[in-house]
Amino acid sequence: MNAVLPVGLVMTRMIREYFERTGYAVGFKPAGGIRTAKQGLEWLILMKEELGVRWCAPTLFRMCVSSLPGATERQLEHFVTGRYSPSYRHPIA
């Protein structure tokens, strides 16, 4: 099943509650469905707002996103040139 933000919100709140009760920081890794830089940022914002900056570190938060590096490169190129490049120009995928 693809990761969706509403379910991620519930899970982050359970992680926070568990941390408050036990003092043990549990990591989080949304599975699938994160394909664009915008979606990646949405998940980072969710983690920061719900759990704090500590949970944005790779030790506590990971995204399995095979297509995100190429999408990020395309966004950076768009920022610099004003145009999106074809995905075949970005072999990281």
C-alpha positions, 0 to 999 in steps of 0.5 A: 500500500502506498504511503498517504499523509492522513495515515502518516499523521496517525502514525506520527502521533502514535510514535509521539505518544509512545515516546512520551510514555517510554522515552524510547524514540521509534523511527518511521519509514513510509512505504511506497507512493512518494515519487516527487520532490513535493511529496518528499517535502510534505512528509518531511514537514509532517515529521517536523511539525508532529515530532520535531527536527530530531525525527527528520534525521536519517536515523529516525526517518527514512523514505524509500523513494527510487524516483525521488533523486531524479525528480529532485534534479528536475526541480533544481534544473527548473529552478535554474533554467525555468524549464523541466528537463526530460527524465532521461537526462537524470540517470539517478532513478 
